[in-house]
Amino acid sequence: MASTSSRFLDDIARLATDAAGAAQGVRREVETVVKMQIEKLLRELDVVPREEFEAVREMALLAREENDRLAARLAALEEKLGKS
């Protein structure tokens, strides 16, 4: 009787282990499919990657600084011409 009970418990434990392994496999597969769908959606929406956004942002900041310098220079030249 004890042998039968032990074997039954071993079978249940093996079944639970197999179920857990199958659940992990399904989870990984679902994650992969969801990730692929999100990437596809982002490509279709033409979303800019963070690296490109940061590069363009830096270029805009540099252009703004140069524009401010040139505006100050122009104002100084205009003031100098006005006094002449």
C-alpha distance (Angstrom), angle and dihedral (degrees) to the residues before:
residue distance angle dihedral
M1 . . .
A2 3.82 . .
S3 3.80 89.8 .
T4 3.79 91.5 53.9
S5 3.81 92.2 47.5
S6 3.81 91.8 48.6
R7 3.80 92.0 48.4
F8 3.80 90.4 48.7
L9 3.82 90.9 52.0
D10 3.82 90.6 47.2
D11 3.80 89.6 52.5
I12 3.81 91.4 49.9
A13 3.81 91.2 48.1
R14 3.82 91.2 49.3
L15 3.80 90.2 48.2
A16 3.81 91.4 50.3
T17 3.81 90.9 48.9
D18 3.80 91.8 49.8
A19 3.80 90.9 47.9
A20 3.80 91.1 51.0
G21 3.81 90.8 50.4
A22 3.80 91.3 48.7
A23 3.80 90.6 48.7
Q24 3.82 90.6 53.1
G25 3.79 90.5 50.2
V26 3.79 91.5 50.7
R27 3.80 90.2 47.3
R28 3.81 92.1 53.0
E29 3.79 91.1 47.4
V30 3.82 92.4 49.7
E31 3.80 90.9 48.2
T32 3.81 90.3 51.6
V33 3.80 93.2 49.7
V34 3.81 92.7 46.4
K35 3.81 91.7 48.1
M36 3.80 91.5 50.0
Q37 3.81 91.3 49.4
I38 3.80 92.3 49.3
E39 3.81 91.6 48.9
K40 3.81 89.9 49.2
L41 3.80 91.0 50.0
L42 3.80 92.0 49.5
R43 3.81 90.8 49.9
E44 3.80 91.1 50.1
L45 3.81 91.4 48.9
D46 3.82 88.3 51.1
V47 3.81 92.2 -129.7
V48 3.79 113.7 -177.5
P49 3.81 116.3 -120.1
R50 3.80 114.5 -116.2
E51 3.82 92.9 -115.1
E52 3.82 92.4 56.0
F53 3.80 91.5 46.0
E54 3.81 91.7 52.2
A55 3.82 91.8 47.8
V56 3.81 93.0 51.7
R57 3.81 90.6 43.9
E58 3.81 90.2 54.6
M59 3.82 90.7 49.0
A60 3.82 90.4 50.9
L61 3.81 91.7 50.3
L62 3.80 91.3 50.6
A63 3.81 91.4 47.7
R64 3.81 90.1 49.8
E65 3.81 91.2 52.1
E66 3.79 91.3 48.9
N67 3.80 90.6 47.8
D68 3.81 90.3 52.7
R69 3.83 91.2 49.6
L70 3.81 91.8 49.1
A71 3.81 92.0 47.1
A72 3.81 90.3 53.1
R73 3.79 90.9 47.6
L74 3.81 91.3 49.0
A75 3.79 91.3 49.3
A76 3.81 90.2 51.0
L77 3.82 91.5 49.8
E78 3.79 92.0 47.4
E79 3.80 90.2 49.9
K80 3.80 90.7 49.3
L81 3.85 91.3 50.3
G82 3.79 91.0 47.8
K83 3.81 92.1 56.6
S84 3.81 93.8 49.2
